[in-house]
Amino acid sequence: MRPHRALVPHLSPEIELRGREAHHLLEVLRAKPGDLVTVFDGKGLEGRAVVESVEAGILRLRLEQSWEASREVGVPVELYVALLKGDALADVVRAATELGVTRIIPTISTHSVAKEMGGNKLERLRRVAAEAAKQSGRTVVPVVAEPVPLRQIPEVEQGLVAHVGAELRVREVLEPAKPISLATGPEGGFSPQEVDFLVGRGFRPVTLGRRILRAETAPLALLALVTAGEGL
């Protein structure tokens, strides 16, 4: 069985965990003194630690070894994903983290049903990203940024926007060695004017197939073609 895995503030000889992470190890995974734990700092470092003591909800670890892990995509991959109804965005963040995204930027567009996001929801999405990074073996936790209007998307070095009616396939235009920016729309899709705007910012419209994908499916399909499809 693989050792338990924990996200820690930093890797140091002695690590003290409290709060949510300690609760998960103690109450859910039943960690006890002597157990091995794989620890990572969310910024690229990973290590092996031993549980030394447990008391009053505080878990103390002794770091035995640390190293730089190499399971991350070699270039930045950012995802501009339209605000979605209900809890759909949490599902996107979870799966996008597993697929290797570096940064997720919720975006407000013309057809977005949701036009804003509260602070509590943003913090929950960040917790979802951290948990998904832990479970998928990543050593970097992707950034989940505050929502921005689509018109604030800056010029990008290499961008792909999922668009119904586009003919180019991802594999025909993708340059895996360059930073990658991806964009997907809301339930009603991007307006023609928004697509034109994104093209002016360096995005190329690409197809995700002949079928109409749901707004929560499209970002994952596009991301999978870029990372999993290229073995990144």
ABEGO torsion letter per residue (X at the ends): XBBBBBBBABBBABBBBBEAAAAAAAAAAGBBBGBBBBBBAGAGBBBBBBBABBBGGBBBBBBABBBBBAABBABBBBBBBBBBBEAAAAAAAAAAAAAGBABBBBBBBAABABABBBAAAAAAAAAAAAAAAAAAGBABBBBBBBBBBAAABBBBABBBBBBBGBABBAAAABBAABBBBBBBBBAAEBBAAAAAAAAAAGBBBBBAEABBBBAAAAAAAAAAAAAAAAGX
